[in-house]
Amino acid sequence: MTDVQINLLGPLEVLDEGQDVTPTAPKLRHVLALLAAHANRVVSVDQIIEELWEDRPPFSAMTTLQTYIYQLRKLLRLTGAKERGTGAPDREFGLHTSPTGYLLRIAPDALDLTRFERLAERGRAESAADDLVAAAASLRHALAVWRGPALTDVAAGPTLAVESVRLEEIRKRVLELCVDVELRLGRHHELISELSGIVGRHPTQEGLQGKLMLALYRSGRRTEALQAYQRARTALADELGLEPTPELRRLHWAMLTGDPSIETPAAAGSAPLRELPPDVPELVGRQAQVAAVLHALTPAERTVPPVVVAVGGPGSGKSAFCVHAAVRAAESYPDGQLYARLIGQDGTPVRPEEVLAGFLRTLGVPSGSIPSSVDERSRMFRRWTAGRAILVVLDDLVSRAQLRPLLPTGPGCAVLVASRRTLSDQAISAVVELPPLKPSEAVHLLSQVRGAHRVTAERDAVTELVRLCEGLPLALRAAASRLDLRPHWSIRRLVNRIRDERQRILELSADELDLARSVRQTYRAMPSASRLVLRTLADHGADPVSTRAIATAMDVDESCAEALLEQLVEFQLAEVTQDGASTDFRYRLPALVRIAARALAGQERAEHSTYRPRRTEAFAG
């Protein structure tokens, strides 16, 4: 048995390489539980006999015990080596015989009791060092090891009965310390439900009654806190004939008098969350948009968190923009900032439950305590944010379905979103668009990166470079990076190279500054029918195209073609113009998007057969 796991903190459980091999015979379970509770120590024969039969052992007790040991070894495939003179067994795992009794040798981490005690001790040390976030996580991990009352399905004798009481008392002390740490962290909202359940089952536990009162009081529920005291007082009188302890009475009096000493501790013993990526030194050409975002994020009056969406196409710099704006808004959100990217490197949207799990872990919730469903995770996140001032930054949002579960509750919170598509949702309070930079702004950006003297020396080449980059910050920075890597190149040389559309996307890619990848990520986040219309529109070249032309090319009716083209506009990939005095719209792709789309179309043709969408599928997504 080389990968054994024995669990005592709950029903007795023995796992061998993940398979349940727990003995079913009551006496075998009893012997195994006793040996495991004293793992890596010799348990005397007399102690085992007393545990099994107390003061009435049968005449055959020794023989019967030897039979139990034999059956355990056979059932669990444990070694049965005798101890050497040094007291060390032949192998690390095994049920060993000593001159006075038996010893169950097991690796420390293979016993849940050892893991619990180690995590609890680490949490105590972290609490003593005022590392409260780490302490709360360690203590929650320790409590998560428990699956129920210790040895709940073993008919305990005198030794195990005492051990069960000892373990339950330790668990209670760890729980009280954990709750105390989390109250110091200001997590009173999250604790109310848990504490209410515990004191409902154990109404005479005054320590936890006091913590429930404090959690309710700090959540603004003063009446309920006072009612909790009255329930505790009644339970103590009815069940034990006692009055509350002086500590509980003092807490009650402090609540009646509004004593400031019981308010939430300032700073809660931990630094604010700082999850934002690094900011850029200067954001060129976006001053008006930054001002609009800051104004929308900090309204004078609000009852719900503002949700501000910055919309931009591939290469518009929306991610850098949102980080820049969030840094400037940070002082309005003293509890910190959370950040999540909602699209993978391959363009796959990240599921909200994954983002919520990351947020909750950041907030100190142990992995084992994070609920499984997106609704439960969202409720836990909302409870945590209800009384705080947190700025949540969501980068690369793809769909409205991603947004809703990630919204905080507290009116002191706010959400800033960088979106790849235009969205409509009643939760959104403001939308800020990020168009291409003006020529003067683009020249300033190049001067900032390349140096004003080089830009001034090649003014005509710079003007053409700005035109070929279409004012996109990502393309302009990639061009500047390419010139930095090749200091012997003139700007004119780069311009001559990117005039060729086949070279343009390749030259305008440098490490993270990759416009083709940005287009590809949006492309893969779209429904299949939208991908097809993008490839079809790319094949029509640079001139605007009518809905009728696209409908003919795709073999669909015009209403279907228009819906698909409008999806491209929503995804910030296509531009729309009106056909003179007509009410008809025409659509075109910016040059850089068109070039990237053609490359994607080539990859699609190489990998798949031609796809024709069903008319119902055309409206999917």
PyMOL commands that set and color helices and strands:
alter all, ss='L'
color gray80, all
select helices_A, chain A and resi 26-37+45-53+61-76+108-110+112-128+132-144+158-184+188-201+206-218+222-240+246-257+260-262+266-269+287-297+318-332+352-362+367-369+374-385+400-406+439-450+452-457+459-469+473-485+491-498+501-507+515-525+528-539+547-554+558-570+591-607+617-619
alter helices_A, ss='H'
color red, helices_A
select strands_A, chain A and resi 4-7+13-16+19-20+42-44+94-97+101-105+273-274+307-311+336-341+391-397+414-419+430-433+509-510+513-514+545-546+575-578+585-588
alter strands_A, ss='S'
color yellow, strands_A
deselect
rebuild
show_as cartoon
